[in-house]
């Protein structure tokens, strides 16, 4: 499992929405990708080995996609419920008695 997970909320220029979604869908680090209503246009869950890889994904891949105006990132400190919690449980070694 990656060491770092982050939600990235993305503002998109409306005419570019389909192109942005297509480009984001091709990025390996994106675990989840949602088109949403509300303040943001897209919400993604990104995985990275560390903060340097996360910076690279954000700065050199996501922010260079034509049509992305800006982003707001939230790094996950701990998952309490959801698929990432289940993966962690299933991938943890079984304690020896």
Biopython code that builds the backbone (N, CA, C, O; Angstrom):
import numpy as np
from Bio.PDB.StructureBuilder import StructureBuilder

atoms = [
    (1, "UNK", "N", (0.847, -1.191, 0.000)),
    (1, "UNK", "CA", (0.000, 0.000, 0.000)),
    (1, "UNK", "C", (0.886, 1.245, 0.000)),
    (1, "UNK", "O", (1.931, 1.267, 0.650)),
    (2, "UNK", "N", (0.466, 2.278, -0.729)),
    (2, "UNK", "CA", (1.271, 3.495, -0.758)),
    (2, "UNK", "C", (1.345, 4.122, 0.631)),
    (2, "UNK", "O", (0.465, 3.918, 1.467)),
    (3, "UNK", "N", (2.393, 4.875, 0.857)),
    (3, "UNK", "CA", (2.569, 5.530, 2.145)),
    (3, "UNK", "C", (1.761, 6.810, 2.250)),
    (3, "UNK", "O", (1.482, 7.270, 3.357)),
    (4, "UNK", "N", (1.375, 7.403, 1.109)),
    (4, "UNK", "CA", (0.683, 8.680, 1.141)),
    (4, "UNK", "C", (-0.566, 8.624, 0.264)),
    (4, "UNK", "O", (-0.515, 8.183, -0.884)),
    (5, "UNK", "N", (-1.671, 9.071, 0.813)),
    (5, "UNK", "CA", (-2.917, 9.244, 0.069)),
    (5, "UNK", "C", (-3.339, 10.700, 0.218)),
    (5, "UNK", "O", (-3.187, 11.290, 1.288)),
    (6, "UNK", "N", (-3.868, 11.272, -0.853)),
    (6, "UNK", "CA", (-4.334, 12.655, -0.796)),
    (6, "UNK", "C", (-5.552, 12.830, -1.685)),
    (6, "UNK", "O", (-5.616, 12.286, -2.787)),
    (7, "UNK", "N", (-6.514, 13.594, -1.194)),
    (7, "UNK", "CA", (-7.636, 14.015, -2.014)),
    (7, "UNK", "C", (-7.230, 15.297, -2.702)),
    (7, "UNK", "O", (-6.692, 16.206, -2.069)),
    (8, "UNK", "N", (-7.484, 15.374, -3.998)),
    (8, "UNK", "CA", (-7.231, 16.607, -4.735)),
    (8, "UNK", "C", (-8.551, 17.074, -5.322)),
    (8, "UNK", "O", (-9.171, 16.378, -6.127)),
    (9, "UNK", "N", (-8.976, 18.271, -4.904)),
    (9, "UNK", "CA", (-10.181, 18.908, -5.434)),
    (9, "UNK", "C", (-9.731, 19.815, -6.570)),
    (9, "UNK", "O", (-8.802, 20.607, -6.414)),
    (10, "UNK", "N", (-10.401, 19.691, -7.717)),
    (10, "UNK", "CA", (-9.927, 20.361, -8.926)),
    (10, "UNK", "C", (-10.990, 21.289, -9.503)),
    (10, "UNK", "O", (-12.150, 20.910, -9.662)),
    (11, "UNK", "N", (-10.566, 22.522, -9.815)),
    (11, "UNK", "CA", (-11.402, 23.483, -10.545)),
    (11, "UNK", "C", (-11.040, 23.375, -12.017)),
    (11, "UNK", "O", (-9.860, 23.390, -12.369)),
    (12, "UNK", "N", (-12.056, 23.265, -12.889)),
    (12, "UNK", "CA", (-11.835, 23.045, -14.319)),
    (12, "UNK", "C", (-12.548, 24.126, -15.128)),
    (12, "UNK", "O", (-13.641, 24.565, -14.770)),
    (13, "UNK", "N", (-11.917, 24.547, -16.221)),
    (13, "UNK", "CA", (-12.597, 25.412, -17.188)),
    (13, "UNK", "C", (-13.678, 24.548, -17.837)),
    (13, "UNK", "O", (-13.374, 23.507, -18.419)),
    (14, "UNK", "N", (-14.928, 24.972, -17.738)),
    (14, "UNK", "CA", (-16.073, 24.146, -18.158)),
    (14, "UNK", "C", (-15.949, 23.490, -19.530)),
    (14, "UNK", "O", (-16.250, 22.303, -19.651)),
    (15, "UNK", "N", (-15.520, 24.204, -20.568)),
    (15, "UNK", "CA", (-15.455, 23.566, -21.889)),
    (15, "UNK", "C", (-14.444, 22.414, -21.960)),
    (15, "UNK", "O", (-14.507, 21.592, -22.874)),
    (16, "UNK", "N", (-13.528, 22.354, -21.013)),
    (16, "UNK", "CA", (-12.474, 21.340, -21.030)),
    (16, "UNK", "C", (-12.773, 20.128, -20.148)),
    (16, "UNK", "O", (-11.932, 19.238, -20.024)),
    (17, "UNK", "N", (-13.958, 20.081, -19.532)),
    (17, "UNK", "CA", (-14.269, 19.031, -18.552)),
    (17, "UNK", "C", (-14.004, 17.625, -19.089)),
    (17, "UNK", "O", (-13.304, 16.851, -18.436)),
    (18, "UNK", "N", (-14.533, 17.278, -20.240)),
    (18, "UNK", "CA", (-14.361, 15.919, -20.770)),
    (18, "UNK", "C", (-12.893, 15.601, -21.040)),
    (18, "UNK", "O", (-12.434, 14.495, -20.755)),
    (19, "UNK", "N", (-12.160, 16.561, -21.586)),
    (19, "UNK", "CA", (-10.734, 16.351, -21.861)),
    (19, "UNK", "C", (-9.943, 16.171, -20.569)),
    (19, "UNK", "O", (-9.046, 15.330, -20.498)),
    (20, "UNK", "N", (-10.272, 16.956, -19.555)),
    (20, "UNK", "CA", (-9.582, 16.846, -18.271)),
    (20, "UNK", "C", (-9.859, 15.482, -17.646)),
    (20, "UNK", "O", (-8.934, 14.824, -17.170)),
    (21, "UNK", "N", (-11.108, 15.052, -17.642)),
    (21, "UNK", "CA", (-11.451, 13.746, -17.079)),
    (21, "UNK", "C", (-10.717, 12.617, -17.802)),
    (21, "UNK", "O", (-10.225, 11.682, -17.170)),
    (22, "UNK", "N", (-10.648, 12.711, -19.114)),
    (22, "UNK", "CA", (-9.937, 11.690, -19.901)),
    (22, "UNK", "C", (-8.455, 11.663, -19.550)),
    (22, "UNK", "O", (-7.880, 10.591, -19.359)),
    (23, "UNK", "N", (-7.835, 12.833, -19.465)),
    (23, "UNK", "CA", (-6.400, 12.908, -19.141)),
    (23, "UNK", "C", (-6.127, 12.405, -17.727)),
    (23, "UNK", "O", (-5.164, 11.671, -17.502)),
    (24, "UNK", "N", (-6.966, 12.793, -16.780)),
    (24, "UNK", "CA", (-6.786, 12.327, -15.405)),
    (24, "UNK", "C", (-6.939, 10.812, -15.309)),
    (24, "UNK", "O", (-6.203, 10.150, -14.577)),
    (25, "UNK", "N", (-7.891, 10.278, -16.046)),
    (25, "UNK", "CA", (-8.139, 8.834, -16.020)),
    (25, "UNK", "C", (-6.954, 8.000, -16.461)),
    (25, "UNK", "O", (-6.888, 6.809, -16.157)),
    (26, "UNK", "N", (-6.026, 8.604, -17.166)),
    (26, "UNK", "CA", (-4.839, 7.887, -17.653)),
    (26, "UNK", "C", (-3.684, 7.894, -16.652)),
    (26, "UNK", "O", (-2.698, 7.184, -16.850)),
    (27, "UNK", "N", (-3.788, 8.675, -15.592)),
    (27, "UNK", "CA", (-2.702, 8.772, -14.617)),
    (27, "UNK", "C", (-2.715, 7.577, -13.674)),
    (27, "UNK", "O", (-3.739, 7.262, -13.068)),
    (28, "UNK", "N", (-1.578, 6.922, -13.557)),
    (28, "UNK", "CA", (-1.475, 5.719, -12.730)),
    (28, "UNK", "C", (-1.705, 5.993, -11.253)),
    (28, "UNK", "O", (-2.240, 5.136, -10.550)),
    (29, "UNK", "N", (-1.320, 7.152, -10.769)),
    (29, "UNK", "CA", (-1.419, 7.449, -9.342)),
    (29, "UNK", "C", (-2.839, 7.739, -8.870)),
    (29, "UNK", "O", (-3.091, 7.783, -7.666)),
    (30, "UNK", "N", (-3.771, 7.939, -9.803)),
    (30, "UNK", "CA", (-5.143, 8.220, -9.400)),
    (30, "UNK", "C", (-5.849, 6.926, -9.024)),
    (30, "UNK", "O", (-6.024, 6.030, -9.850)),
    (31, "UNK", "N", (-6.249, 6.846, -7.764)),
    (31, "UNK", "CA", (-6.966, 5.675, -7.254)),
    (31, "UNK", "C", (-8.464, 5.800, -7.531)),
    (31, "UNK", "O", (-9.133, 4.815, -7.842)),
    (32, "UNK", "N", (-8.980, 7.029, -7.413)),
    (32, "UNK", "CA", (-10.405, 7.287, -7.609)),
    (32, "UNK", "C", (-10.555, 8.627, -8.323)),
    (32, "UNK", "O", (-9.732, 9.529, -8.163)),
    (33, "UNK", "N", (-11.621, 8.737, -9.112)),
    (33, "UNK", "CA", (-11.851, 9.946, -9.909)),
    (33, "UNK", "C", (-13.350, 10.197, -9.978)),
    (33, "UNK", "O", (-14.105, 9.345, -10.445)),
    (34, "UNK", "N", (-13.786, 11.372, -9.510)),
    (34, "UNK", "CA", (-15.206, 11.700, -9.461)),
    (34, "UNK", "C", (-15.462, 13.080, -10.051)),
    (34, "UNK", "O", (-14.743, 14.034, -9.754)),
    (35, "UNK", "N", (-16.486, 13.179, -10.887)),
    (35, "UNK", "CA", (-17.021, 14.468, -11.318)),
    (35, "UNK", "C", (-18.120, 14.799, -10.313)),
    (35, "UNK", "O", (-19.011, 13.979, -10.092)),
    (36, "UNK", "N", (-18.077, 15.976, -9.702)),
    (36, "UNK", "CA", (-18.971, 16.278, -8.586)),
    (36, "UNK", "C", (-19.677, 17.620, -8.751)),
    (36, "UNK", "O", (-19.292, 18.444, -9.581)),
    (37, "UNK", "N", (-20.711, 17.823, -7.948)),
    (37, "UNK", "CA", (-21.358, 19.129, -7.842)),
    (37, "UNK", "C", (-20.743, 19.852, -6.657)),
    (37, "UNK", "O", (-20.011, 19.257, -5.866)),
    (38, "UNK", "N", (-21.039, 21.124, -6.538)),
    (38, "UNK", "CA", (-20.551, 21.875, -5.387)),
    (38, "UNK", "C", (-19.423, 22.809, -5.761)),
    (38, "UNK", "O", (-19.321, 23.256, -6.904)),
    (39, "UNK", "N", (-18.581, 23.098, -4.792)),
    (39, "UNK", "CA", (-17.518, 24.084, -4.964)),
    (39, "UNK", "C", (-16.492, 23.669, -6.012)),
    (39, "UNK", "O", (-15.996, 24.512, -6.759)),
    (40, "UNK", "N", (-16.170, 22.380, -6.073)),
    (40, "UNK", "CA", (-15.169, 21.870, -7.006)),
    (40, "UNK", "C", (-15.856, 21.163, -8.164)),
    (40, "UNK", "O", (-17.049, 20.867, -8.097)),
    (41, "UNK", "N", (-15.109, 20.896, -9.218)),
    (41, "UNK", "CA", (-15.647, 20.194, -10.382)),
    (41, "UNK", "C", (-15.287, 18.707, -10.369)),
    (41, "UNK", "O", (-16.071, 17.863, -10.803)),
    (42, "UNK", "N", (-14.087, 18.402, -9.864)),
    (42, "UNK", "CA", (-13.580, 17.024, -9.837)),
    (42, "UNK", "C", (-12.925, 16.781, -8.486)),
    (42, "UNK", "O", (-12.262, 17.661, -7.937)),
    (43, "UNK", "N", (-13.121, 15.572, -7.957)),
    (43, "UNK", "CA", (-12.416, 15.134, -6.753)),
    (43, "UNK", "C", (-11.696, 13.842, -7.101)),
    (43, "UNK", "O", (-12.284, 12.928, -7.679)),
    (44, "UNK", "N", (-10.410, 13.774, -6.742)),
    (44, "UNK", "CA", (-9.628, 12.566, -6.992)),
    (44, "UNK", "C", (-8.979, 12.108, -5.697)),
    (44, "UNK", "O", (-8.769, 12.894, -4.774)),
    (45, "UNK", "N", (-8.665, 10.819, -5.649)),
    (45, "UNK", "CA", (-7.841, 10.266, -4.577)),
    (45, "UNK", "C", (-6.552, 9.809, -5.231)),
    (45, "UNK", "O", (-6.567, 8.960, -6.123)),
    (46, "UNK", "N", (-5.437, 10.372, -4.788)),
    (46, "UNK", "CA", (-4.128, 10.102, -5.381)),
    (46, "UNK", "C", (-3.272, 9.332, -4.385)),
    (46, "UNK", "O", (-3.292, 9.614, -3.187)),
    (47, "UNK", "N", (-2.521, 8.358, -4.888)),
    (47, "UNK", "CA", (-1.574, 7.634, -4.047)),
    (47, "UNK", "C", (-0.158, 7.961, -4.490)),
    (47, "UNK", "O", (0.098, 8.227, -5.664)),
    (48, "UNK", "N", (0.757, 7.935, -3.525)),
    (48, "UNK", "CA", (2.167, 8.189, -3.820)),
    (48, "UNK", "C", (3.013, 7.483, -2.769)),
    (48, "UNK", "O", (2.554, 7.221, -1.656)),
    (49, "UNK", "N", (4.234, 7.183, -3.133)),
    (49, "UNK", "CA", (5.141, 6.529, -2.198)),
    (49, "UNK", "C", (5.560, 7.476, -1.078)),
    (49, "UNK", "O", (5.786, 7.047, 0.054)),
    (50, "UNK", "N", (5.662, 8.772, -1.399)),
    (50, "UNK", "CA", (6.098, 9.761, -0.411)),
    (50, "UNK", "C", (5.696, 11.154, -0.900)),
    (50, "UNK", "O", (5.089, 11.300, -1.961)),
    (51, "UNK", "N", (6.039, 12.162, -0.118)),
    (51, "UNK", "CA", (5.635, 13.533, -0.443)),
    (51, "UNK", "C", (6.288, 14.030, -1.732)),
    (51, "UNK", "O", (5.689, 14.822, -2.459)),
    (52, "UNK", "N", (7.499, 13.578, -2.021)),
    (52, "UNK", "CA", (8.173, 13.998, -3.263)),
    (52, "UNK", "C", (7.440, 13.467, -4.495)),
    (52, "UNK", "O", (7.266, 14.190, -5.476)),
    (53, "UNK", "N", (7.014, 12.210, -4.442)),
    (53, "UNK", "CA", (6.254, 11.661, -5.568)),
    (53, "UNK", "C", (4.914, 12.379, -5.697)),
    (53, "UNK", "O", (4.471, 12.672, -6.808)),
    (54, "UNK", "N", (4.273, 12.663, -4.578)),
    (54, "UNK", "CA", (3.007, 13.398, -4.612)),
    (54, "UNK", "C", (3.207, 14.769, -5.264)),
    (54, "UNK", "O", (2.412, 15.178, -6.111)),
    (55, "UNK", "N", (4.261, 15.472, -4.870)),
    (55, "UNK", "CA", (4.565, 16.778, -5.454)),
    (55, "UNK", "C", (4.741, 16.662, -6.962)),
    (55, "UNK", "O", (4.236, 17.494, -7.715)),
    (56, "UNK", "N", (5.453, 15.633, -7.400)),
    (56, "UNK", "CA", (5.682, 15.429, -8.828)),
    (56, "UNK", "C", (4.372, 15.182, -9.567)),
    (56, "UNK", "O", (4.136, 15.763, -10.627)),
    (57, "UNK", "N", (3.524, 14.329, -9.015)),
    (57, "UNK", "CA", (2.233, 14.029, -9.652)),
    (57, "UNK", "C", (1.398, 15.301, -9.762)),
    (57, "UNK", "O", (0.826, 15.585, -10.814)),
    (58, "UNK", "N", (1.331, 16.058, -8.680)),
    (58, "UNK", "CA", (0.514, 17.268, -8.675)),
    (58, "UNK", "C", (1.085, 18.334, -9.609)),
    (58, "UNK", "O", (0.376, 18.865, -10.464)),
    (59, "UNK", "N", (2.362, 18.639, -9.440)),
    (59, "UNK", "CA", (2.981, 19.745, -10.175)),
    (59, "UNK", "C", (3.240, 19.430, -11.644)),
    (59, "UNK", "O", (2.983, 20.266, -12.510)),
    (60, "UNK", "N", (3.740, 18.245, -11.930)),
    (60, "UNK", "CA", (4.196, 17.921, -13.282)),
    (60, "UNK", "C", (3.223, 17.102, -14.113)),
    (60, "UNK", "O", (3.430, 16.937, -15.316)),
    (61, "UNK", "N", (2.175, 16.590, -13.504)),
    (61, "UNK", "CA", (1.190, 15.830, -14.283)),
    (61, "UNK", "C", (-0.187, 16.476, -14.211)),
    (61, "UNK", "O", (-0.736, 16.881, -15.235)),
    (62, "UNK", "N", (-0.746, 16.573, -13.020)),
    (62, "UNK", "CA", (-2.110, 17.090, -12.892)),
    (62, "UNK", "C", (-2.199, 18.562, -13.301)),
    (62, "UNK", "O", (-3.043, 18.923, -14.121)),
    (63, "UNK", "N", (-1.345, 19.407, -12.742)),
    (63, "UNK", "CA", (-1.440, 20.847, -13.015)),
    (63, "UNK", "C", (-1.064, 21.218, -14.446)),
    (63, "UNK", "O", (-1.307, 22.350, -14.864)),
    (64, "UNK", "N", (-0.485, 20.307, -15.195)),
    (64, "UNK", "CA", (-0.130, 20.598, -16.589)),
    (64, "UNK", "C", (-1.220, 20.181, -17.572)),
    (64, "UNK", "O", (-1.071, 20.371, -18.780)),
    (65, "UNK", "N", (-2.308, 19.618, -17.068)),
    (65, "UNK", "CA", (-3.412, 19.235, -17.942)),
    (65, "UNK", "C", (-4.176, 20.495, -18.358)),
    (65, "UNK", "O", (-4.606, 21.279, -17.513)),
    (66, "UNK", "N", (-4.335, 20.675, -19.658)),
    (66, "UNK", "CA", (-5.042, 21.845, -20.193)),
    (66, "UNK", "C", (-6.481, 21.845, -19.678)),
    (66, "UNK", "O", (-7.202, 20.855, -19.800)),
    (67, "UNK", "N", (-6.878, 22.976, -19.102)),
    (67, "UNK", "CA", (-8.243, 23.117, -18.613)),
    (67, "UNK", "C", (-8.339, 23.103, -17.096)),
    (67, "UNK", "O", (-9.371, 23.485, -16.543)),
    (68, "UNK", "N", (-7.280, 22.669, -16.408)),
    (68, "UNK", "CA", (-7.290, 22.707, -14.950)),
    (68, "UNK", "C", (-6.888, 24.107, -14.514)),
    (68, "UNK", "O", (-5.804, 24.587, -14.845)),
    (69, "UNK", "N", (-7.783, 24.760, -13.761)),
    (69, "UNK", "CA", (-7.528, 26.125, -13.294)),
    (69, "UNK", "C", (-6.732, 26.121, -11.991)),
    (69, "UNK", "O", (-5.755, 26.857, -11.855)),
    (70, "UNK", "N", (-7.152, 25.291, -11.034)),
    (70, "UNK", "CA", (-6.472, 25.241, -9.745)),
    (70, "UNK", "C", (-6.885, 23.979, -8.990)),
    (70, "UNK", "O", (-7.828, 23.286, -9.371)),
    (71, "UNK", "N", (-6.150, 23.699, -7.906)),
    (71, "UNK", "CA", (-6.432, 22.517, -7.092)),
    (71, "UNK", "C", (-6.352, 22.884, -5.610)),
    (71, "UNK", "O", (-5.724, 23.870, -5.225)),
    (72, "UNK", "N", (-7.000, 22.068, -4.802)),
    (72, "UNK", "CA", (-6.880, 22.142, -3.348)),
    (72, "UNK", "C", (-6.646, 20.715, -2.877)),
    (72, "UNK", "O", (-7.455, 19.826, -3.144)),
    (73, "UNK", "N", (-5.528, 20.494, -2.169)),
    (73, "UNK", "CA", (-5.159, 19.139, -1.752)),
    (73, "UNK", "C", (-5.356, 18.948, -0.257)),
    (73, "UNK", "O", (-5.170, 19.873, 0.534)),
    (74, "UNK", "N", (-5.738, 17.723, 0.116)),
    (74, "UNK", "CA", (-5.849, 17.320, 1.516)),
    (74, "UNK", "C", (-5.163, 15.966, 1.658)),
    (74, "UNK", "O", (-5.619, 14.974, 1.089)),
    (75, "UNK", "N", (-4.074, 15.925, 2.412)),
    (75, "UNK", "CA", (-3.358, 14.665, 2.624)),
    (75, "UNK", "C", (-4.078, 13.871, 3.702)),
    (75, "UNK", "O", (-4.441, 14.411, 4.747)),
    (76, "UNK", "N", (-4.283, 12.583, 3.439)),
    (76, "UNK", "CA", (-4.965, 11.695, 4.384)),
    (76, "UNK", "C", (-4.012, 11.373, 5.530)),
    (76, "UNK", "O", (-2.910, 10.871, 5.309)),
    (77, "UNK", "N", (-4.441, 11.665, 6.749)),
    (77, "UNK", "CA", (-3.636, 11.340, 7.924)),
    (77, "UNK", "C", (-3.891, 9.902, 8.376)),
    (77, "UNK", "O", (-2.961, 9.182, 8.740)),
    (78, "UNK", "N", (-5.164, 9.493, 8.348)),
    (78, "UNK", "CA", (-5.537, 8.131, 8.736)),
    (78, "UNK", "C", (-6.906, 7.824, 8.160)),
    (78, "UNK", "O", (-7.814, 8.651, 8.232)),
    (79, "UNK", "N", (-7.056, 6.638, 7.588)),
    (79, "UNK", "CA", (-8.347, 6.196, 7.063)),
    (79, "UNK", "C", (-9.074, 5.425, 8.163)),
    (79, "UNK", "O", (-8.532, 4.480, 8.735)),
    (80, "UNK", "N", (-10.300, 5.839, 8.449)),
    (80, "UNK", "CA", (-11.069, 5.194, 9.505)),
    (80, "UNK", "C", (-12.127, 4.238, 8.969)),
    (80, "UNK", "O", (-12.541, 3.310, 9.663)),
    (81, "UNK", "N", (-12.564, 4.467, 7.728)),
    (81, "UNK", "CA", (-13.595, 3.629, 7.132)),
    (81, "UNK", "C", (-13.488, 3.758, 5.623)),
    (81, "UNK", "O", (-13.214, 4.844, 5.114)),
    (82, "UNK", "N", (-13.700, 2.671, 4.904)),
    (82, "UNK", "CA", (-13.666, 2.719, 3.450)),
    (82, "UNK", "C", (-12.729, 1.690, 2.865)),
    (82, "UNK", "O", (-12.090, 0.939, 3.602)),
    (83, "UNK", "N", (-12.640, 1.644, 1.535)),
    (83, "UNK", "CA", (-11.831, 0.624, 0.856)),
    (83, "UNK", "C", (-10.371, 0.621, 1.276)),
    (83, "UNK", "O", (-9.764, -0.446, 1.362)),
    (84, "UNK", "N", (-9.789, 1.786, 1.541)),
    (84, "UNK", "CA", (-8.375, 1.840, 1.914)),
    (84, "UNK", "C", (-8.155, 1.196, 3.279)),
    (84, "UNK", "O", (-7.090, 0.627, 3.520)),
    (85, "UNK", "N", (-9.127, 1.270, 4.171)),
    (85, "UNK", "CA", (-9.015, 0.611, 5.470)),
    (85, "UNK", "C", (-9.049, -0.895, 5.286)),
    (85, "UNK", "O", (-8.259, -1.614, 5.898)),
    (86, "UNK", "N", (-9.959, -1.382, 4.446)),
    (86, "UNK", "CA", (-10.086, -2.813, 4.196)),
    (86, "UNK", "C", (-8.818, -3.365, 3.556)),
    (86, "UNK", "O", (-8.371, -4.454, 3.917)),
    (87, "UNK", "N", (-8.229, -2.626, 2.604)),
    (87, "UNK", "CA", (-6.983, -3.069, 1.968)),
    (87, "UNK", "C", (-5.883, -3.206, 3.002)),
    (87, "UNK", "O", (-5.111, -4.164, 2.976)),
    (88, "UNK", "N", (-5.812, -2.240, 3.919)),
    (88, "UNK", "CA", (-4.781, -2.254, 4.949)),
    (88, "UNK", "C", (-4.941, -3.476, 5.843)),
    (88, "UNK", "O", (-3.955, -4.122, 6.197)),
    (89, "UNK", "N", (-6.178, -3.795, 6.208)),
    (89, "UNK", "CA", (-6.447, -4.954, 7.059)),
    (89, "UNK", "C", (-6.057, -6.238, 6.344)),
    (89, "UNK", "O", (-5.405, -7.103, 6.930)),
    (90, "UNK", "N", (-6.454, -6.369, 5.072)),
    (90, "UNK", "CA", (-6.178, -7.590, 4.323)),
    (90, "UNK", "C", (-4.712, -7.750, 3.953)),
    (90, "UNK", "O", (-4.246, -8.875, 3.770)),
    (91, "UNK", "N", (-3.978, -6.654, 3.840)),
    (91, "UNK", "CA", (-2.579, -6.753, 3.460)),
    (91, "UNK", "C", (-1.640, -6.855, 4.650)),
    (91, "UNK", "O", (-0.444, -7.097, 4.482)),
    (92, "UNK", "N", (-2.185, -6.668, 5.880)),
    (92, "UNK", "CA", (-1.351, -6.758, 7.068)),
    (92, "UNK", "C", (-1.002, -8.219, 7.346)),
    (92, "UNK", "O", (-1.845, -9.104, 7.203)),
    (93, "UNK", "N", (0.250, -8.464, 7.746)),
    (93, "UNK", "CA", (0.619, -9.837, 8.064)),
    (93, "UNK", "C", (-0.162, -10.345, 9.272)),
    (93, "UNK", "O", (-0.497, -9.571, 10.170)),
    (94, "UNK", "N", (-0.447, -11.622, 9.294)),
    (94, "UNK", "CA", (-1.164, -12.239, 10.408)),
    (94, "UNK", "C", (-0.175, -12.426, 11.555)),
    (94, "UNK", "O", (0.883, -13.027, 11.370)),
    (95, "UNK", "N", (-0.517, -11.913, 12.745)),
    (95, "UNK", "CA", (0.402, -12.048, 13.869)),
    (95, "UNK", "C", (0.631, -13.520, 14.231)),
    (95, "UNK", "O", (-0.292, -14.333, 14.193)),
    (96, "UNK", "N", (1.841, -13.832, 14.572)),
    (96, "UNK", "CA", (2.185, -15.194, 14.952)),
    (96, "UNK", "C", (1.912, -15.380, 16.436)),
    (96, "UNK", "O", (2.201, -14.495, 17.241)),
    (97, "UNK", "N", (1.356, -16.529, 16.795)),
    (97, "UNK", "CA", (1.057, -16.821, 18.196)),
    (97, "UNK", "C", (2.276, -17.345, 18.924)),
    (97, "UNK", "O", (2.202, -17.643, 20.116)),
]
sb = StructureBuilder()
sb.init_structure("model")
sb.init_model(0)
sb.init_chain("A")
sb.init_seg("    ")
for serial, (resi, resn, name, xyz) in enumerate(atoms, 1):
    if name == "N":
        sb.init_residue(resn, " ", resi, " ")
    sb.init_atom(name, np.array(xyz, "f"), 0.0, 1.0, " ", f" {name:<3s}", serial, name[0])
structure = sb.get_structure()
